[in-house]
Amino acid sequence: MKRPALEVADIIRAHGAQFRQHHPTSREQQRALAAIEHCRTATLGAHREQFDQCGEEVIAYNSCRNRHCPKCQGSAQTAWVSKQQADLLPAPYFHLVFTLPDELAPLALQNQRVIYDLLFGAAWDTLRTIAADPRHLGAQVGMIAVLHTWGQSLTHHPHLHCVVPGGGLSPDGTCWIASRKKFFLPVKVLSRLFRRLFLTALQNAFEQAQLAFHGQLAELNQPLRFSSLLAQLWRKEWVVYAKRPFGGPAQVLNYLGRYTHRVAISNHRLLKLEDGQVTFRWKDYRDGQQKLLTLRAEEFLRRFLLHILPDRFVRIRHYGLLSPRRRSKQIAHCRQLLCSQPEATQLPPASSKWNLSALWRRCQSCEQGRMRLVEIIEPGRLAQLQIVENAQPP
């Protein structure tokens, strides 16, 4: 893929120092800024690679591997999605989105770990409760949930993208109960239970002094003010959005490949950096149109840093039938039950584009060999070697 003309790293290099002088940053934000700025530069050193067939060698700068870096998510995404291929079930899949109201965004920003954990927990409890109800599905289900905290214009907009198999195990585990082909669970029922579960958990977090309130939110530390906020949220209709069902596991892989390792903005959306201003493309979902937005560089960096997650926070989680503790046995059992049904969807073949074995870089000369690592080059030795600035690591 052609390197974008403008990258987030370029903006950090040009305006990062000024931004740090005027804006306090957390440890995680400082680490992300430094990692993105130096990614694939001489600062991080390099490595020598060699094709095993023809012996041709390439020297490439090292990647920072920070999960918020727009450059580094491709290989991480490919590895993760390839692992998921083995766990896909031969059944239709549905896509649900659980969104927090805008009124909670400031509180979530000051309490990311707590609020985001509550979001994951409330979404899963909502889904498994409604799915277990015999009036709706009457089955044990599974879910993959991915946290996104941004809108297209880089505003703070916490929400979960959830991929759910269209059905589940019966309560006794002896059969697979399929949902309707174009309908999984009633959205209005999901929305109201999601609201109740989240607000109940938020009230408990407040009573247990798990929430912090700073700046303009300081007054929420008072029980009456916090209760007033909760009352406002109870009166509002919450949003659980059900997108059209996937056609099958192959489409699920494609979706996961696009969503799981996204960062707040990709380099390919950036258009120009001129006179201290950044212009980028964004999609206005109200009318479906692509538009341009221009921000001061400092404001762009401020918005970008809103989406740096706490250290070691897990933003991709598996639940129920897909949970890590029992995934292998449960999936094997579900697949056995599904394969006995004539309409079960076939899994994508091993040659899927997300299969890692098909993604090794091929030599441009002999078009046969695979790349292998030969040597790690420390930054101090780079001056003695000829390095290609835009070389891409595998």
N, C-alpha and C positions, 0 to 999 in steps of 0.2 A: 504494500500500500504506500502511495506517495506521501512523503512527510508534509504535514500542513504548513502553510506559510507562516502561521502564528501559533504559538503554544502558550499554555498557562505558565510554563517555565520562563518564557520570554518576558511576560508581564511581571513575574516575581523578580527577575533579575533587574528589570528597569525601575520598578517602583516598590519592591519589597522592603528595602532599607527605610524609606520614608514612611511606609505603612507601619513598620515596627515602632518607629519613634512616636507615633501619634495614637496607636491603638494597642491596648494591652492584649496579650495573647496567652493562651494556655500552653502547657508543655506539649500536648499533642499537636496543637496548631503550629508551634515553633518547629517541631520535628517534621511535620508535613511540608511546611514551606521550604525548609532546608533540603529535604529529600527531593522534592519536585524540582527545585532550582538546580540541583547538581546531578540529576538523573541523566545518565548516558553522557557524562562529561569526564574530563581528565581527573576531576576531583575524586571520583569514586574508583579510579583505576580501570583496568581493562582485562580482557581475557583473549587468549589465542585459541581459535577453533581450526579443526582440520577435517576435510572430507575423507572418509575412510577408503574410498575407491581410487581417486586420482591423487590424493595427497595435497591438494591445494589448500592453502592456509588463509585465514581471515583474522584480523585483529579488530575487536569491537569493544566499545566502552561498556562498562557495567551499568546495569539498571539499579534503581534505588529500591525497588520492590515494595514501596509504600502503597498501601491499599487505596489511598486517595489520589495516587498519581495517574493522570490520564494515559501516560505511555505504558504503564506496567500491567494493565489489567487484561491485556489480550491473552498472554500465556497462562495467567492464573485462571482466567475464565475457561479456556480450553481444557485445562487439566480438571477443573471442577465438573464441568459439564460432561466430560468423558466418563467420569466416575458415576454420574447419575444415570447414564445410559443403561447400566446393568440393573438399576432399580426401578425402571419404568414398567408399568403394568400394561398389558394389552387391553386397554379400556379407554374410552373418551376421558378427557381432562377438562376441568373448568378453571376459569381465572376470576378470582374475587379480589376486590380492593377495599381495605378497611382504612378510613381516613379520620384523623382527629379534626375537630372543629378549629377554625382559625383562632378562636378565643384562647385555646390551650397552647398555641404555638410559643408564645413568650415564656410560659411556665415550663414547657418542655425543653426549651433552649437552656434554661438555668438548671434543669434537673434531667439531663439527657438519659443517664443510665436508668434512673427510676421510672421516668415516664415511658421511655421506649420499652422497657421490660413489661410495664403494665399494658402497653399496646399489644405486644406479642401475646401475653397471657390472656387478655380479654378476647382477642380475635380467635384464638384456639378454643377457649372455653365456650365461646358463642357457637362456633362451628360444630364442635363435637356434641354439644347439648342438643341443638336443633336436629342434627343428623341422627342422633340416637332416638329421637321421638318417633314412635311408630306412625304418627299422623303425617310425618314428612318423609323419612327414609327408613328409620329403624335399624341403623347399622353403625358399626365402628368404622371411622374414616381416617384418612391421613392427610397431611398438609405440608407443603414446603412454603415458607414465608420469607420474603425478602424485604428489608427495611429500606425505603427511600425517604429522604428528608427534604427534598427540594422540589420546587416547581420549575417550569421551563425558564423563568426569568431569574432563577437562583434565589428566590424567596424561600423562607422556611416553611415547609409544608409536609409534616410527617405523615406517612401512610405506609401500609403494608400491601405488597403484591403477593397474592397467595395462589399457588397452583394445587388443585385438589382433584384426585381421581374421581370419576363419576360413579360413585358407589362405595360399598364397603362390606365388611364381614357381618354376617348375622350375629346376634348376641351370643349364640352358642358356638360360633365359629365354623359351622358346618357348610355354609353356602355363601355365595357372593350375591349381594342385593344391589342391583343396578339402578341408578337414577334414571329419570327420563332423559332422552337424548339431548334435548335442547333446554332443559330446566333442571337445576340442581336443588336449590333450596329457596324459599321465598325471601326476597331481599328485605321487605319491610319487617318481617319477623326477626331476621338477622340484625337489622339496624337497631331495633329497639332493645333487644337483649344485649347487644354490644354496648350500647349506651349505658344500660343499667350495670353491667358487670364492670365496665371501666370506671364509672363514677363512684361505685361502691368501693372499688380498690383504691381510687384516688383519695376518697374520704379516709380510708384506713391508713393510707400513707401519711396523710396530714396529721391524724391523731397520734401516730407513732413517731412524729417529728422527723420523717424521712425526707421532707421537702425543704429546699432552701429558697429564700425570697430576697432578691437584691434590687437595688435601684428603684425603678418605678413600680416594682411588684412587692416592695417591702410591706405595704399595708395589708397584703393578703395573708400575712402572718397572723393577723387577728381573726379569731374564729368567725365573727360575724361577717367580715368581709369575704372570707373564704366560702362560707355558706351561701352568701349572695352570688358568688361566681358559680357554685354548683347548681343553685336554683336556676340561673340563666341557662346553663348547659342542659339541665333536665327539660326545659321548655323547648329546646331546639331539636329539630329532626336531624339525626346523624346520618352519615352517608356510608352505606356499604354498596359498592357497585359491582354488579355481575356482568362481565364481558361475555361475548359470544364464546361458546365452547370450542376447544381445539378439535381439529379433525382427527387427531391421533397422536401417539408418542413422538413421531417425527416433528410435528409442529411444536410439541412441548419442548423438545431439545432446542429448537430454533428460538423459542421464546426465552428459555433459560439462558441461552447464549447471549441474548441481547440485554437482559435485565439484571442478572445476578451480580455482575461485577462492574456495573456502571458507577461512574463518579458524577459529581454534581454537574459538570459540563465537559464535553469532549473537546479535544483540540480542533476537530473538524468543524465545530460550530463557530469558532472564532474567525472574524473577518479582518479586523485591523486594529492597530494600536497607534494612534496619532494624537499629538498635543495632550498627552496625559489622559486620553479617553479610549475605552475599549468598546468596540462594536461587535456584536455577535447575533446569530440567528436564534429565534425562539418560536415555538408554535403556540398560538393562542387557541386553546381548546374551546373557547366560546364560539368561535366561528370557523375553526379548523384551518386557519390561514398561517403561513409562515411569515414572520415579521422580523424587523431589525430593532435591536435595543442598544443604546449607547450609554455607558456609565463612566464616571470618573474611575481611573484605575484603582484608587484607594477604595471606592465603593464596591468595585468588582471584587477585589480581594477580600473585603469584609464579608460580602455575601458568600463567596466561595468557602471561607473558613467557618461559616455557620454549619457546614455539613461535614466537618471533621469529627469523627466519632470518638468516644472515650477509648482509652487504651484497652485492648483485649475484648472490646465489646463485640459480641457475635451478631452479625447482621443478617445471616442466612440460617434459618432454623427449621428443623424437621420434627413433625409431631405425629402421634398416633401410629398408624400402620407404617409410616415412613420414619419413625424415630430411630436414632442410632442404636439404642439398646436392644431392640427386637426386630430391626429392619430385615435382616437376612432371612430369618425363619418366617416372619409374617409375609414378606413379599413372595417367597417361594410357595407358601401355602395359598396365597391369593392367586398367584399365576396358575397354579394347578387347578384351582376351581374355575378360573376364567377360561383356561384353554379347553375345558370340557364344554364350553358354551359356543355354539356355532358362529355367533356374530362378534366374537372377540377380535379386537383390532390387532393387526400384526405389529410387532416391534420393529423399529428401524434396523436395517442390516448392519453388520460390523463395519461396513465401508462408509458409514455415515460421516458427514463432513466434520463431526465432532470427535471422531475417533482419533486418538493421539498418534497412532502409528502412521496415519496418513498425513500428518501435519509437520513432520520433520522437514527442515529446509533441504532442498535438493541443490546439488552443485550446478551452477549455471554453465559450466564447461562440459562436464561429462553427463550431467542430468541423471546420475545414478546414485552417487555416494550419499551417505548420511553424515551430518555434522557431529563431531565429538569434541569435547573440551580437551585441550592439550596443556594449557598453562594459564595460571592466574598471574596477572601483571600488576604489581603494586604501582601506585601513582608516581613514586619517585623514579621509576624506570621508563615512564612513558615518553620522556623527552628524548630517549635514545632510540625510539622506535617510530616508524611511520604509521600514524593512526588516521583512519578515515572518520571524519567528524560525524557523518550521518549513518554510520554502520549500525545495523540493528542486531541485537543479541537474539538467540533462538527463543 
